[in-house]
Amino acid sequence: ITRVHFKLIEKSDAVLVLNHKKNNLPGYIGTATLMELGLAHYLNKKIFLLNEPPRPQEARWAHEVRILQPKIINGNLARIK
């Protein structure tokens, strides 16, 4: 499944992460998605987050997500360009 997702990212112009609340954490991003974000960044793909990610104090991985400089669209799909 991971290889299939990586191929889809390679063929795409952008990645949209649907980071809804999970496990009582708003803006949750799972480990597989974090790997996909790293690949998208490496391939110079646009990265969009549906919602604001948590603060680094709330999730250890949040700092790495912010380093990738995703565009946070706050639920507004019209902001994808």
N, CA, C and O atoms as a GROMACS GRO file, in nm:
protein
  324
    1ILE      N    1   0.083  -0.119   0.000
    1ILE     CA    2   0.000   0.000   0.000
    1ILE      C    3   0.087   0.126   0.000
    1ILE      O    4   0.056   0.223  -0.068
    2THR      N    5   0.195   0.123   0.076
    2THR     CA    6   0.283   0.241   0.082
    2THR      C    7   0.342   0.273  -0.054
    2THR      O    8   0.345   0.389  -0.095
    3ARG      N    9   0.388   0.171  -0.126
    3ARG     CA   10   0.445   0.195  -0.259
    3ARG      C   11   0.340   0.253  -0.354
    3ARG      O   12   0.371   0.341  -0.435
    4VAL      N   13   0.218   0.204  -0.346
    4VAL     CA   14   0.110   0.256  -0.430
    4VAL      C   15   0.087   0.403  -0.398
    4VAL      O   16   0.074   0.485  -0.489
    5HIS      N   17   0.080   0.436  -0.271
    5HIS     CA   18   0.059   0.576  -0.232
    5HIS      C   19   0.175   0.664  -0.277
    5HIS      O   20   0.154   0.776  -0.324
    6PHE      N   21   0.296   0.615  -0.264
    6PHE     CA   22   0.412   0.693  -0.308
    6PHE      C   23   0.407   0.718  -0.459
    6PHE      O   24   0.439   0.828  -0.504
    7LYS      N   25   0.367   0.619  -0.537
    7LYS     CA   26   0.353   0.636  -0.682
    7LYS      C   27   0.246   0.740  -0.714
    7LYS      O   28   0.264   0.822  -0.804
    8LEU      N   29   0.135   0.737  -0.641
    8LEU     CA   30   0.029   0.835  -0.663
    8LEU      C   31   0.078   0.976  -0.631
    8LEU      O   32   0.045   1.071  -0.703
    9ILE      N   33   0.155   0.991  -0.526
    9ILE     CA   34   0.212   1.122  -0.492
    9ILE      C   35   0.306   1.168  -0.601
    9ILE      O   36   0.306   1.284  -0.640
   10GLU      N   37   0.388   1.076  -0.651
   10GLU     CA   38   0.484   1.109  -0.757
   10GLU      C   39   0.412   1.163  -0.881
   10GLU      O   40   0.463   1.252  -0.949
   11LYS      N   41   0.294   1.110  -0.911
   11LYS     CA   42   0.218   1.150  -1.030
   11LYS      C   43   0.132   1.274  -1.007
   11LYS      O   44   0.077   1.329  -1.102
   12SER      N   45   0.119   1.316  -0.884
   12SER     CA   46   0.028   1.426  -0.848
   12SER      C   47   0.097   1.561  -0.852
   12SER      O   48   0.220   1.572  -0.851
   13ASP      N   49   0.014   1.665  -0.858
   13ASP     CA   50   0.065   1.802  -0.848
   13ASP      C   51   0.074   1.847  -0.703
   13ASP      O   52   0.155   1.933  -0.668
   14ALA      N   53  -0.011   1.788  -0.619
   14ALA     CA   54  -0.020   1.833  -0.480
   14ALA      C   55  -0.076   1.720  -0.393
   14ALA      O   56  -0.127   1.619  -0.442
   15VAL      N   57  -0.063   1.741  -0.261
   15VAL     CA   58  -0.116   1.648  -0.162
   15VAL      C   59  -0.206   1.726  -0.068
   15VAL      O   60  -0.169   1.833  -0.020
   16LEU      N   61  -0.324   1.672  -0.042
   16LEU     CA   62  -0.416   1.731   0.055
   16LEU      C   63  -0.432   1.633   0.170
   16LEU      O   64  -0.476   1.520   0.150
   17VAL      N   65  -0.398   1.676   0.290
   17VAL     CA   66  -0.409   1.592   0.409
   17VAL      C   67  -0.538   1.630   0.482
   17VAL      O   68  -0.559   1.745   0.519
   18LEU      N   69  -0.623   1.531   0.503
   18LEU     CA   70  -0.748   1.550   0.576
   18LEU      C   71  -0.721   1.521   0.723
   18LEU      O   72  -0.753   1.413   0.774
   19ASN      N   73  -0.663   1.616   0.789
   19ASN     CA   74  -0.618   1.599   0.927
   19ASN      C   75  -0.727   1.642   1.026
   19ASN      O   76  -0.720   1.749   1.087
   20HIS      N   77  -0.825   1.555   1.039
   20HIS     CA   78  -0.935   1.578   1.133
   20HIS      C   79  -0.890   1.541   1.275
   20HIS      O   80  -0.782   1.487   1.295
   21LYS      N   81  -0.974   1.572   1.370
   21LYS     CA   82  -0.949   1.537   1.509
   21LYS      C   83  -0.952   1.385   1.525
   21LYS      O   84  -1.042   1.318   1.474
   22LYS      N   85  -0.854   1.331   1.595
   22LYS     CA   86  -0.848   1.187   1.624
   22LYS      C   87  -0.778   1.170   1.758
   22LYS      O   88  -0.684   1.243   1.790
   23ASN      N   89  -0.823   1.074   1.835
   23ASN     CA   90  -0.763   1.049   1.967
   23ASN      C   91  -0.759   1.176   2.052
   23ASN      O   92  -0.663   1.199   2.126
   24ASN      N   93  -0.863   1.257   2.040
   24ASN     CA   94  -0.875   1.381   2.116
   24ASN      C   95  -0.771   1.486   2.078
   24ASN      O   96  -0.745   1.578   2.155
   25LEU      N   97  -0.711   1.472   1.961
   25LEU     CA   98  -0.608   1.564   1.915
   25LEU      C   99  -0.653   1.631   1.785
   25LEU      O  100  -0.657   1.566   1.681
   26PRO      N  101  -0.688   1.760   1.790
   26PRO     CA  102  -0.726   1.831   1.668
   26PRO      C  103  -0.608   1.837   1.570
   26PRO      O  104  -0.493   1.857   1.611
   27GLY      N  105  -0.637   1.819   1.441
   27GLY     CA  106  -0.532   1.829   1.340
   27GLY      C  107  -0.441   1.709   1.332
   27GLY      O  108  -0.329   1.720   1.281
   28TYR      N  109  -0.486   1.595   1.381
   28TYR     CA  110  -0.404   1.473   1.387
   28TYR      C  111  -0.348   1.434   1.251
   28TYR      O  112  -0.418   1.443   1.149
   29ILE      N  113  -0.224   1.391   1.249
   29ILE     CA  114  -0.160   1.335   1.130
   29ILE      C  115  -0.089   1.208   1.174
   29ILE      O  116  -0.007   1.210   1.266
   30GLY      N  117  -0.122   1.097   1.110
   30GLY     CA  118  -0.063   0.969   1.145
   30GLY      C  119   0.076   0.949   1.086
   30GLY      O  120   0.121   1.028   1.003
   31THR      N  121   0.142   0.844   1.128
   31THR     CA  122   0.280   0.820   1.085
   31THR      C  123   0.291   0.792   0.936
   31THR      O  124   0.386   0.838   0.873
   32ALA      N  125   0.198   0.716   0.879
   32ALA     CA  126   0.204   0.688   0.734
   32ALA      C  127   0.187   0.818   0.655
   32ALA      O  128   0.255   0.840   0.555
   33THR      N  129   0.097   0.903   0.701
   33THR     CA  130   0.077   1.032   0.634
   33THR      C  131   0.200   1.120   0.648
   33THR      O  132   0.234   1.192   0.555
   34LEU      N  133   0.264   1.115   0.760
   34LEU     CA  134   0.387   1.192   0.780
   34LEU      C  135   0.494   1.147   0.680
   34LEU      O  136   0.567   1.230   0.626
   35MET      N  137   0.505   1.017   0.657
   35MET     CA  138   0.600   0.967   0.556
   35MET      C  139   0.562   1.020   0.417
   35MET      O  140   0.649   1.060   0.340
   36GLU      N  141   0.434   1.019   0.386
   36GLU     CA  142   0.388   1.067   0.256
   36GLU      C  143   0.416   1.216   0.240
   36GLU      O  144   0.451   1.262   0.131
   37LEU      N  145   0.401   1.291   0.347
   37LEU     CA  146   0.433   1.434   0.344
   37LEU      C  147   0.582   1.456   0.316
   37LEU      O  148   0.619   1.546   0.241
   38GLY      N  149   0.666   1.375   0.378
   38GLY     CA  150   0.810   1.385   0.355
   38GLY      C  151   0.843   1.359   0.208
   38GLY      O  152   0.925   1.429   0.150
   39LEU      N  153   0.779   1.259   0.150
   39LEU     CA  154   0.802   1.229   0.009
   39LEU      C  155   0.752   1.344  -0.079
   39LEU      O  156   0.821   1.386  -0.171
   40ALA      N  157   0.634   1.394  -0.051
   40ALA     CA  158   0.579   1.505  -0.129
   40ALA      C  159   0.672   1.626  -0.122
   40ALA      O  160   0.696   1.693  -0.223
   41HIS      N  161   0.724   1.654  -0.006
   41HIS     CA  162   0.819   1.765   0.010
   41HIS      C  163   0.945   1.741  -0.072
   41HIS      O  164   0.992   1.830  -0.142
   42TYR      N  165   0.998   1.621  -0.065
   42TYR     CA  166   1.118   1.585  -0.141
   42TYR      C  167   1.094   1.601  -0.291
   42TYR      O  168   1.184   1.644  -0.364
   43LEU      N  169   0.975   1.567  -0.337
   43LEU     CA  170   0.941   1.575  -0.480
   43LEU      C  171   0.891   1.714  -0.521
   43LEU      O  172   0.845   1.732  -0.634
   44ASN      N  173   0.899   1.811  -0.430
   44ASN     CA  174   0.856   1.949  -0.456
   44ASN      C  175   0.709   1.959  -0.493
   44ASN      O  176   0.672   2.039  -0.580
   45LYS      N  177   0.625   1.880  -0.429
   45LYS     CA  178   0.481   1.886  -0.450
   45LYS      C  179   0.421   1.988  -0.354
   45LYS      O  180   0.473   2.009  -0.244
   46LYS      N  181   0.312   2.050  -0.394
   46LYS     CA  182   0.241   2.139  -0.303
   46LYS      C  183   0.178   2.053  -0.194
   46LYS      O  184   0.128   1.944  -0.220
   47ILE      N  185   0.180   2.104  -0.072
   47ILE     CA  186   0.121   2.032   0.042
   47ILE      C  187   0.016   2.122   0.107
   47ILE      O  188   0.043   2.236   0.144
   48PHE      N  189  -0.105   2.066   0.120
   48PHE     CA  190  -0.216   2.136   0.183
   48PHE      C  191  -0.263   2.055   0.303
   48PHE      O  192  -0.272   1.933   0.296
   49LEU      N  193  -0.293   2.124   0.412
   49LEU     CA  194  -0.355   2.062   0.529
   49LEU      C  195  -0.495   2.119   0.542
   49LEU      O  196  -0.515   2.241   0.534
   50LEU      N  197  -0.593   2.032   0.561
   50LEU     CA  198  -0.731   2.077   0.576
   50LEU      C  199  -0.748   2.162   0.702
   50LEU      O  200  -0.820   2.262   0.701
   51ASN      N  201  -0.680   2.122   0.808
   51ASN     CA  202  -0.691   2.192   0.937
   51ASN      C  203  -0.553   2.224   0.992
   51ASN      O  204  -0.452   2.167   0.951
   52GLU      N  205  -0.551   2.316   1.084
   52GLU     CA  206  -0.428   2.353   1.154
   52GLU      C  207  -0.371   2.230   1.226
   52GLU      O  208  -0.447   2.160   1.293
   53PRO      N  209  -0.242   2.202   1.214
   53PRO     CA  210  -0.186   2.092   1.291
   53PRO      C  211  -0.174   2.132   1.438
   53PRO      O  212  -0.178   2.250   1.471
   54PRO      N  213  -0.159   2.034   1.525
   54PRO     CA  214  -0.142   2.068   1.667
   54PRO      C  215  -0.010   2.143   1.690
   54PRO      O  216   0.078   2.147   1.604
   55ARG      N  217   0.000   2.202   1.806
   55ARG     CA  218   0.126   2.267   1.844
   55ARG      C  219   0.229   2.160   1.878
   55ARG      O  220   0.192   2.050   1.918
   56PRO      N  221   0.357   2.190   1.863
   56PRO     CA  222   0.460   2.090   1.897
   56PRO      C  223   0.451   2.040   2.042
   56PRO      O  224   0.494   1.928   2.070
   57GLN      N  225   0.395   2.120   2.132
   57GLN     CA  226   0.379   2.076   2.271
   57GLN      C  227   0.272   1.967   2.282
   57GLN      O  228   0.272   1.892   2.380
   58GLU      N  229   0.183   1.959   2.184
   58GLU     CA  230   0.074   1.862   2.187
   58GLU      C  231   0.107   1.732   2.114
   58GLU      O  232   0.053   1.626   2.146
   59ALA      N  233   0.197   1.740   2.016
   59ALA     CA  234   0.235   1.622   1.938
   59ALA      C  235   0.380   1.637   1.893
   59ALA      O  236   0.418   1.739   1.836
   60ARG      N  237   0.461   1.535   1.918
   60ARG     CA  238   0.604   1.543   1.888
   60ARG      C  239   0.632   1.566   1.740
   60ARG      O  240   0.731   1.630   1.706
   61TRP      N  241   0.547   1.517   1.653
   61TRP     CA  242   0.568   1.526   1.510
   61TRP      C  243   0.525   1.660   1.450
   61TRP      O  244   0.555   1.687   1.334
   62ALA      N  245   0.457   1.742   1.524
   62ALA     CA  246   0.401   1.867   1.472
   62ALA      C  247   0.510   1.962   1.421
   62ALA      O  248   0.488   2.033   1.323
   63HIS      N  249   0.623   1.963   1.485
   63HIS     CA  250   0.734   2.048   1.441
   63HIS      C  251   0.779   2.008   1.301
   63HIS      O  252   0.803   2.095   1.216
   64GLU      N  253   0.792   1.878   1.275
   64GLU     CA  254   0.835   1.830   1.144
   64GLU      C  255   0.734   1.869   1.036
   64GLU      O  256   0.773   1.904   0.925
   65VAL      N  257   0.606   1.862   1.069
   65VAL     CA  258   0.503   1.900   0.971
   65VAL      C  259   0.518   2.048   0.936
   65VAL      O  260   0.511   2.085   0.819
   66ARG      N  261   0.538   2.132   1.036
   66ARG     CA  262   0.551   2.276   1.010
   66ARG      C  263   0.677   2.309   0.931
   66ARG      O  264   0.677   2.406   0.854
   67ILE      N  265   0.783   2.233   0.947
   67ILE     CA  266   0.906   2.255   0.870
   67ILE      C  267   0.879   2.240   0.720
   67ILE      O  268   0.944   2.306   0.639
   68LEU      N  269   0.784   2.155   0.683
   68LEU     CA  270   0.751   2.132   0.542
   68LEU      C  271   0.675   2.249   0.481
   68LEU      O  272   0.655   2.253   0.359
   69GLN      N  273   0.632   2.344   0.562
   69GLN     CA  274   0.561   2.464   0.522
   69GLN      C  275   0.436   2.434   0.437
   69GLN      O  276   0.422   2.486   0.326
   70PRO      N  277   0.346   2.351   0.490
   70PRO     CA  278   0.223   2.325   0.415
   70PRO      C  279   0.133   2.448   0.416
   70PRO      O  280   0.142   2.532   0.505
   71LYS      N  281   0.047   2.455   0.317
   71LYS     CA  282  -0.055   2.561   0.317
   71LYS      C  283  -0.174   2.507   0.396
   71LYS      O  284  -0.229   2.403   0.361
   72ILE      N  285  -0.212   2.577   0.499
   72ILE     CA  286  -0.324   2.535   0.584
   72ILE      C  287  -0.449   2.607   0.533
   72ILE      O  288  -0.456   2.730   0.535
   73ILE      N  289  -0.547   2.528   0.488
   73ILE     CA  290  -0.664   2.588   0.422
   73ILE      C  291  -0.784   2.604   0.515
   73ILE      O  292  -0.887   2.657   0.473
   74ASN      N  293  -0.773   2.559   0.640
   74ASN     CA  294  -0.879   2.576   0.740
   74ASN      C  295  -1.017   2.537   0.688
   74ASN      O  296  -1.115   2.610   0.705
   75GLY      N  297  -1.024   2.421   0.624
   75GLY     CA  298  -1.151   2.367   0.577
   75GLY      C  299  -1.206   2.429   0.450
   75GLY      O  300  -1.312   2.387   0.403
   76ASN      N  301  -1.136   2.527   0.392
   76ASN     CA  302  -1.184   2.597   0.273
   76ASN      C  303  -1.114   2.541   0.149
   76ASN      O  304  -1.003   2.583   0.115
   77LEU      N  305  -1.181   2.447   0.080
   77LEU     CA  306  -1.120   2.383  -0.037
   77LEU      C  307  -1.092   2.481  -0.150
   77LEU      O  308  -1.010   2.452  -0.238
   78ALA      N  309  -1.158   2.595  -0.152
   78ALA     CA  310  -1.133   2.696  -0.255
   78ALA      C  311  -0.992   2.755  -0.244
   78ALA      O  312  -0.944   2.819  -0.338
   79ARG      N  313  -0.925   2.734  -0.131
   79ARG     CA  314  -0.790   2.786  -0.112
   79ARG      C  315  -0.683   2.697  -0.175
   79ARG      O  316  -0.564   2.729  -0.169
   80ILE      N  317  -0.725   2.586  -0.234
   80ILE     CA  318  -0.628   2.498  -0.303
   80ILE      C  319  -0.603   2.555  -0.442
   80ILE      O  320  -0.693   2.560  -0.526
   81LYS      N  321  -0.480   2.597  -0.465
   81LYS     CA  322  -0.442   2.655  -0.595
   81LYS      C  323  -0.303   2.608  -0.633
   81LYS      O  324  -0.252   2.644  -0.738
   0.00000   0.00000   0.00000
